[in-house]
Amino acid sequence: MIVLALVLLPILAGIIMLLIPAREENPVLAKGAGTVIALIEFALALGARDSEFSLRPWLSRPFESSFHFGATGISFWIVLLLAVVTFSAILAMSVPRQRQFVAQMLLLEGTMMGVFLAKDLLLFALFWDLMLLPVFFGLLGWGEHPATAWRYFIYNFAGGLALLLATATFGVLFGSTDVIGRTDVHVVGSWVPWIFIGFAFAFLVKTPVWPLHTWMPPTYSNTPPPMVAVVSAVQSKAGLYGLIVICMAFMPDYLKAYAGVLIVLGVISLLYGAVVSLVQNDTKRIVAYSSLSHLGLIVVAICSFNAIALQGALIYIIAHGLFSAGMFLTLGYVEAREDTRSLVRLGGLGAVNPKLAGALCITSLAALGLPGLAGFVGEIVILTGVFQAGFIWVTILALIPIVIAAAYMLRLFQGVMNGPEVEDLPVRRDLTWLEGIALAPIVLALVVLGVNPHALTTFDPAQYNATQTQVAQGVAR
């Protein structure tokens, strides 16, 4: 029942908030209620590891589909990440029409919980499309350019449609979509390559991977900081999660067949995102393009089919979620105070905002892979696994953007916090106690996982290796 509560509680709370009449608007009460719901979600997420909920199949023809939720070895940690980031994002946010915005944040959390906890493929696909709506309405209502909302929706809806069609075809061939987490799924037939392409397209758009990334920079730069923190930290991981628990688990031979292409796209994303980040002056776009680079590394790890690289992928999924959320929230506080996010107009904030500078420093250092923080652990484990898998040139090329990351992250921090003060900036104030509490769990987790990442090593990639062998044998027959 815990997993069901994780999905339904924020959705119901968000709907209720949207139905409250505008004349009863109370921003403080809305933020308080949203924070309490997010805190309850975090408490529930801690107990979700062994929880499962299933009802009798609600669809029997043309295939069987069940209302089935449960946490896998990967999804438990992503759900915990989602709960932490949503709590931090809601706690210290300040936006116009706060009640409606909190409602959208809760709806976003609930629909994403549905994606990562669904054990039925059709349920997974339905929540995949539903989680687009809160971001779409968030961009329309609070974004800077409505066209960005439509670009985000068109790209991701196209991916969602491909996912839905692939899921339906999968269900017809196999007879059931209640398959996530199972190791006895053998899908055969001439349609399987097209099913794989449908899944892969949806997952690569969502991640995103070059050249399907063009919706991401404007979305990340125009979305309000609390929402983009959640989108960058967790929603972008839905595609990576799908590659592992669906493509690798049920169609590993096809993933191996296309692994070379996907690795090339991942390496291009790595290099392209790093180089473009280096020349950006918009602070949010620097983090957006750096995310393209970091996520490309995870795609390479998954497609290397190496157990060590897969372990590193999970560590880096969580690490990237933490430092990207921390950076977007911190830079959001800077933008709210200085009314700009341009490096040309910022400078010298660290001298009068030491707490704000400290938060940005830790998250930036985690993003550039400083030893002792979570980002370094994920990178080194991935590179070790990819090298061990025989992709020596890929490993060498991957080192280039990792070095460039040090340049653009230090440029970002230096441009905002150090250097000469800009005289015409508004009166400055450091982090409030509420903002500090919001950032504290993210910063603490980056340090703890950097020093002791063993908690995340409970994920066992061997379960997918076993599945690969079984499915390959099934296809051969």
Buried (B, 14 or more C-beta within 10 A) or exposed (E): EBBBBBBBBBBBBBEEBBEBEEEEEEBEBBBBBBBEBBBBBBEBBEEBBEBBBBEEBEBEEEBBBBBBBBBBBBBBBBBBBBBBBBBBBBBBBBBEBBBBBBBBBBBBBBBBBBBBBBBBBBBBBBBBBBBBBBBBBBBEBBBEEEEBBBBBBEBBBBBBBBBBBBBBBBBBBBEBBBBBBEBEBEBEEEBBBEBBBBBBBBBBBBBBBBEBBEBBBBBBBBBBBBBBBBBBBBBBBBBBBBBBBBBBBBBBBBBBEBBEEBBBBBBBBBBBBBBBBBEBBBBBBBBBBBBBBBBBBBBBBBBBBBBBBBBBBBBBBBBBBBBBBBBBBBBBBBBEBBEBBEBEBBBBBBEEBBBBBBBBBBBBBBBBBBEEBBBBBBBBBBBBBBBBBEBEEBBEBBEBBBEBBBEBBBBBBBBBBBBEEBEEBEEBEBBEEEBBBBBEBBBEBBBEBBEEBEEBEEBEBEBBBEBBEBBBEBBEE
